[in-house]
Every structure is written in structure tokens, then in C-alpha cells.
Amino acid sequence: MLLALSVTAAVPNWLIMLPFGFLLLAIALGPLIVQRHWHRHYHKLCLLLAGLVCLYHLFVVPERALVVHAGIDYVTFMVVVGSFFLVSAGIHLRARAPSSPLRNTLFLLVGAVLANLIGTTGASMLLIRPWIKINRGRFAPMHVAFFIFVVSNIGGALLPVGPPLFLGLLKGVPFWWTLEHCWRQWLVALGIVLIVFFVFDRINFAKAGKSVEADLTKMGCDGAYNFAFLFALLGTLVAVPAGWREPLMVLIALGSYLATPNRIREANGFSFAPLKEVGWLFLGIFGTMIPVLQYMEHSAGNLGLNSDMAIFWATGLLSGVLDNAPTYLAFLAAALGLHHLDIDEASDVARFLSEGGHELIAISLGAAFFGALTYIGNAPNLMIKSIAEHARVPTPTFLGYIWKFALPILIPIFTVISFLFFSH
């Protein structure tokens, strides 16, 4: 689905990788320093930087195939994200507020399981609005952070129904392989995160006290038939080949949109603004990361990837800043390359797995877990941030999310995982 880099391409000039770094810096600092101007002009910056890199690869190098692949991958990416976004907006879950810390923890646990069934994008879009509602009156930035940790990333690390693991399925990794080999690490990581959340939410709940009014709304679900559309999207994503998959997903999403009364989307506070923001930002990311991924492919042998722990951390840390889907693909290609195998040959992938494929465990978990490290680590993250901001609830800034939540909470947990499972 994402970049299929040419093995014959040259190592890129480091100067052409600067636009990617500048874009990441702008995404982090722009909303803090020039907030009003950023929201008015960020799309122009994304278009400019992506355009510079693409023009370089079209006319200076030239390596036109890389730009074509990036364009196709971006369209596929937006079709998948947009389809789940649109269909999930037609489901309105009615839940009572306020929610207790225990109910919140169980909510996140259910969200983690659901993330494996309909993908992290679908689960995130379905659950973020009721998550905001049930914590109304005491919603804090940490509620956004932990939702992204669990539902948008860590929860969906077992089945390849969305990026990044979906890319492995396309390359020949069996559907159940990750579940079979990664469930222990998933249970430990998810359990620790939920315990930490429960402690934090207990403190938050105690501070709110009785100031939060009870909601007498009856629990229920409007637009439940859209679950059929969600599973149709899932089936299409898994079973339909590229070329046919994208138009079919668009038709399914359009059918859901036309079949759903406007009152349901209005109850969800639906607008296309979050999808528009993600579309522009990832246009910039997909365009500017072309040479970065190219560099990763050619330099894998020089990056010290001589242990599963090193692969876990290298995949993870780069997933946090590159988006975990292309990072997963780049490191899968690198792991196969270290064994003198080709990622584009299904027989080579099968041979790699039959001989153990232990590197793929580290790659899969590194990409899926560390996608929660920043807002751009995984596609749903920015959408959750945008939806929370449009709902006018406290939301961490780009840097605040990293420094206040991701680094102090996730890095120690991932350190425990690496020593428990990757130290030998």
C-alpha cells in the first residue's frame, strides 16, 4: 500500500531530506508559535515542501517511479482512512456520563479488542465521540493521550486489518501470524498501560468530585446498520486486490453516507474538517518522506540492526516520526535484505518466516506500539487530535503530547517489553 522502493535507486542526497525534517518541525511548533496563521496556511506549506521533493525526483535525479508510487500510496491511504471515518460517523453510541475510572478502563479494553476487528482507524473513529461524551465535565488531556495509546495504536497490534500490519499481509505474511507470535507482548503492554491509566483516572475523578452532573440519556446505538458497512470495508481491505479495492471502498462509504440520516451525523458533531487536516498533513509527509525511506533501505546494513532489541527500538523510534506504516515496510525490506531475500517475492517472505522470522516480531511490535509516540506516528492519531479540538475539549499540543504523556509513560513500558522479550 505504501512505498515500494526501487532496489536500484541511489542513496539520496542528504539535502533533499531536509524538507521532511522542516515539515515535522513546523507541525510541532507552528500551532504553538503562529497558531492563527498556521491553521490558515499549513496546507500551502505541505504542498510546497512535498512539491519540491517530488519535482526533484521527477526532473533532477530522475526517479519518477518513486513519485508515482508515493502518489498511489497516498490515494490508497486517504481512501482507507476516509472510508472508515465516514462510515463510523454514521454510528452514534449513546452512553451515560460521568464514567467511573473502572468503566473508562473497560471501555479502552473493549476498544483495544475492537481495533483488531475493524482496524485502529475504524475503532478510533467509532469510539472517540462517546469517549468524549462519557467523560464530559472532567475531560482532561490525558484522556486524549491514553485513547490514542490504546485504541489507535497498541490495541491493534494483533491482526493485519489496517496499517502498518496490513502491509505485511500484502507481502505474504499469513493473516494469523502476528496474533500467534505477538499476543504475549500485546497482553503485557496493554495491561501495564491500562493499569497506569486507571491510576491517573482515579486521581482525575477524585478531583472532579460531585461537580460533574449526571447524564440521564438512555444508553443505545443509532445507525447500528452501519456496522455492516464497517465490516464490508474490512472485508474489502483484506480480500480485494489493489485497483479494485479503493473504488469499492469509496462506494461502500458513499452507500453508508446516503443511507444514514443527517441527524445521526449531527449528533456526532460530524464535519469533514478532521479528514481535511489529515489529508493535507499526510500529503506533505508522503511527499517529503520519499528520500528518507530510500535512505533507510540502502543504509539498513549500517544501522547496527544486529539484535531483535535493536530492531524493536529502531523500528519504533522511526515509526514515531515517519508514520509507522512506511517504517514497517522499510524495516521488513531491510530484515529480508539482511538474509539476502526480496520483499517483493512471496516465496522469499515464506522462507524468511519458515526459518523463524523473529525479526518480524520486533518490527511488528515496534511499528504498532511506537506509532503512539507522536501525533504523526499513525494515521488515526491526528484525526483524534482534530476531532477533540473541534469538540472543544482539552487536547495536548503536538509537543505537549510527546513530553507530558508519550515519553514519560510509553518509553518505560516499552523498555520493560524489550527486556522481557527481546534481550536474548
N, C-alpha and C positions, 0 to 999 in steps of 0.2 A: 504494500500500500504506500510505503514511503520510498525514500531514495534508493534506487538500485544503482550504486556507483560503479563506474567502469573500472575494471582492474588495470586497464592500460593507461589511465589518466595520470598525469604527472602530479607530484606533490605541489600543492598550491603555494603561491607567494603569500607570505605572512601578511602583507599589506591588505590583501583582499579579504582577510578575515576580520579586519578592524571594524567594518560596518556592523557585524554581528555583536561584537563587544559594545559598540556605541549604542546599539538598539537596546541591549539588556540594561545598560546604564540609564538610558532615557526612560525605559519602562519603570525602573526603580525610583528614579529621582524626579522625573517630570511631574507626576501628580503631587509631589511634596513642594517643589520649588515654584513651579508655574502652573498651578492647578487649572485655572480657567483657560489659559492658552493651550495647555496640554490637551484638554478634552475637546477643544475646537480644532486642533491641528495635528493630533497624533497620527491620524491616518495618512497625512501628507508625508510625515517623516518615514513611516513604514513603507510607503510606496517609493519614496526617493531612495532609501537605502537598499531595498530589495531590487529596485531597478538598476542601481549602479552595479551590484554584484551580477545580476543576470546579463546585463549588457557586456560586462567584462567577459563572461563565459560564452557569450554569443559571438563576439566580434574580436576580442583581443587574444584569447587563448588559441583557437576556439574549441569549446567543448559543449556544443549545443545540446547533446543528448542529456546532459545533466540538468539543463534548464527545462527541457521538455518533461523529464521525469519529475522534477520538482513541481512543475505546474499540474501535472496529472495527479500527483500525490496530494497536493493542496486541495484540488477539487474533490477528490475522494474523501479526504479528511473532513472538509466542510459539509459534504453530503451526509456522512455518518453522524457527525456532531449535530448538524442542523435537523436531521430527521428525528433523532431521539429527543432533541429539545422541543420540537413542535408537537410530537405525539404526547410526550409526558405532560405538556401544558394543558392537554385536554382531560387530565385526571385531577380532580380536586378532592384531596383527602381531608375530611373534617375531623378534627381532634380537639379535645378539651385542653384548656390552659388553666393554671400553670402545670407544667410537668415536673415530677419529682426527679431527683438525681438517678434513682433506680430506673424509672421509666425512660429517662433520657438514654441511659446506658443500654438498656434493652433495645431501644429504638435504633441506636447505632449498630448494635449487633445484628439486628434484622437487616439494616441497610448494607452491612458487610456481606451477608449471605446473598442478598438481592443483587449486589454488584457483580457477583459471579454468574447470575442467571440472565440478567439483561444488560450487563456491562456497567462500568463505572459511570459512563455518561448518562445512560438511561436511569440508573438508580439515583444519581445526583440530581438530575432534573426533576424526577418524580418526588423526591423526599425533601428537598431544600425548603420549599414553601411551607409544608406542615411543620418542619423543624423550627422555622422562624416563628410560626404561629403558636406552637405549644410552649415556647419559651418567652412569649410576649410579656413584657413588663420587667424581665430580668435578663434579657438577651445581652450577651457580652461578646467581645471579640473572640474569646476562646471558643465560643460555640461555633463560629465560622471555621476556626482553625481545626478543631477536632473533627468536625464534619468532613472537611477535606482530607484529613489524615485517614479516617476510617472508610467512609463511603466512596470517596472519589479516588482513592489510591490503594491503601493496604488491603482493604476488603476484597478487591477484585483480582487478587494475585493467584487464583487457583485455576480458573477456566479461561480459555482464549476467546472470549466473546467481544473483545474490544482491544484497542491499543493499550499497552505495547504487545501483549502476548498473541494477539491476533496475527501479527506479522510472522511469528514462528509457525503458526498453523498454515499460513500461506506457503511457507518454505518447506513444509513437510513434517513438522513436529506433530505427533499424534495429539488428538483433542484432549485426552485424559492424562497426558504425560506430566504436565505441571502439577495437577492435583495429586497424582501418585507420588511425586518426588518432593513436593514443597509443602505438604499440609502441616508437617510438624513445625516448621519455621513460621508458617502463617498463624498457627494457633498461639504460639508463644508471643509473637509480635503483637497480634491483635489483642490478646489477653492483657499484656502489660499496658498498652495504650488505653484500653477501656478502664483498667484499674486507676490509672493516672487521671483520666477524665472524671471518673466517679468522685475522686477526692476533690478535684478542682470544682466540680459542680456542686458538691456538698457545701463548700465554702461560699460559693455564689448564692446558693439557695438560702443559706443562713443569713447572709447579708440582706437579701431581698425581703425576708420575713413575711409579714402579712400585708405588705404594701401591694402585692400583686393580686389583682381581682380575678375571681374565678370566672371561667367562660362556661355559659350554660348551653352552648351549642351541642346538638346531638352528634355523636360520632357517626361517620358514614363515608361513603365514597360516591362522588358524582362522576359520570363519564367512565364507569368501570369497563365498558366495552372497548375502551382504548388500550386495555391490557392485551387484547387480541392483536391490535396493531403493533404494540411493542414486541410481542413475540414473533409477529410476522417480520418485523425489522431484524430481529435476532436471527431468525431462520435464513433470511436473505443474506445477512452479513456472513454467516458461517457456510452456507451451502451453495450460493450462487456465484459463479466466476466473475472476475472483474470485467467491466464492459457492459454486462447485463445487470450487475449488482446495483450500480449507482442509479440508473434510471428507475429501476424497480423500487428502490428505497424512497426516491422522490415521489413516486406515485402512491406508495403506501402512506407517506407523511401527508400528501395532499388529500388523500381519501379521509384520513383521520381529521384533518383540519376542516373539511367540508361537512363531515358528519357530526362535528361537535358544536353544540350551541355556544354562542359568544359569551353567555352568562357564566359558563364554566371557566373559560379563559380569563374573564374579568374577575372572577372570584380568586383566581391565582395571581392577579395583578400582572397578567402577561403583557409583554411587549417584545419587539424584536431587538431592542437596544442591546441586551447582553450578547446576542448572537452577532450583531453588527460589530461590537467591540472585539470579540474574539476573532471574527473574520479578518479585520484589519491588522490586529496584532500578529496573528499567525501567518498572514501574508508576508509581513516583514520577517518573521522568524524563518519560515520555509525558504524565502528567497536568500536571506543572508547566511543561512547555515550550510549552504551548498559546499563552500570550500572547507568549512570546519569538519564536516563529515568525511570529505575527501582526504583531509589530513589525517583523521583518525584511522581510516582504513590503511593508509600507507605506513603509518607510524606505530601500528599496534605492537609490532615486534620489539620496538624500542621503548615501550612504556612500562616495562617491568611487570608485565602480567604473568608472573611465574607461579601464582598460587590462587586458589579459589577466593581467599580473603582479599587479595589484591584486586581480583576481577570484580568481586562484590562491591568494593568501595569505589573503584574506578568507574564502573557502570553506574553506580548510584549517584556519585557526585556530579558526573556529567549529565545524568538524567535530570538533575535538579535545575540545570541551566540550559540544556539543549532541547528539552522535551524528551520524555522517556521513550517514546516510540522510535524515533530515528536512532537514538542511542542504543536501544536494544538491538536494532538491526545491525548497527555498526559493530557492536561487540560480538554478536553472533557470527558475523562475517569474519571478524578477527580471530575468534576461537577456532573456527573451521580452518582458517588460513594457517594457524599455528600447527594444525595436523595435516597441512597440505591438501585440504579438501575445499570444495567450491560450494558456496551457499546457494548457487543457482542450480545445483544438481541434486535432485531429490534423493538419489542413491547415496550421495556423499553425506547428506544430512542423516539418512537412516544408518549409515555406517558409523557416523560420529556418535549417535545415540546408542547404538548397539555395543559400542566399546566403552560405555559409561556415561558420556556426555555430562560429567559432573560440572564442567564449566557453565553449562546452560542453567543449572540450578542457581548459581551465583548471579548470572546475567539476568535471569527472570526475576529473582527477588530484588536484586539491586535496582532494576528499572522500575518495577511495580511499587516498591517501598519508597524509594527516594524521589519518586515523582511528586510526593507530598512536600518536598523540601522548599519549593518556591511556587509562586502562582503560575509560572510558565512551565513547571515540571510535567504537567499532564493537562490534557485539553479541558476537563471539567473544572479545574481549579479557578481559572479566570472567569468562567461563567458563574460559578458560585459567588465569587467576589462581586461581580457585576450585579447579580440578582440581589444580593444582600444590600449593596449600596442603593439600588433602586427601591428596595423595601424600607430604606432609611433606618436600618438597624446598625449598631456599632460594628464596624468591619476593620480588621487590621490593614494598615498600609502595606505596600509591597515590602519595604524594609522591616516594618514592624512585625509582619507575619514571620519573617525569617529570624530576626533577632530575639523576639519575645516568645515565640512558640516553637518553630521548626527546629532550630539549633539546640536550645536547651532541653527539649523534650524528645525529639526523634533521634538525635545523634547518640545519646546514651543508650537508647533502646536498640538501635542498630548495632552499636558496639557489643552489646550483650549477645545479639543474634550472631554476629560474626565470630565471636569467641566460642559460642556454644556449638556452632555448626560448620564453621569454615577454618578453624585453627589447625586442623590436621592435614 
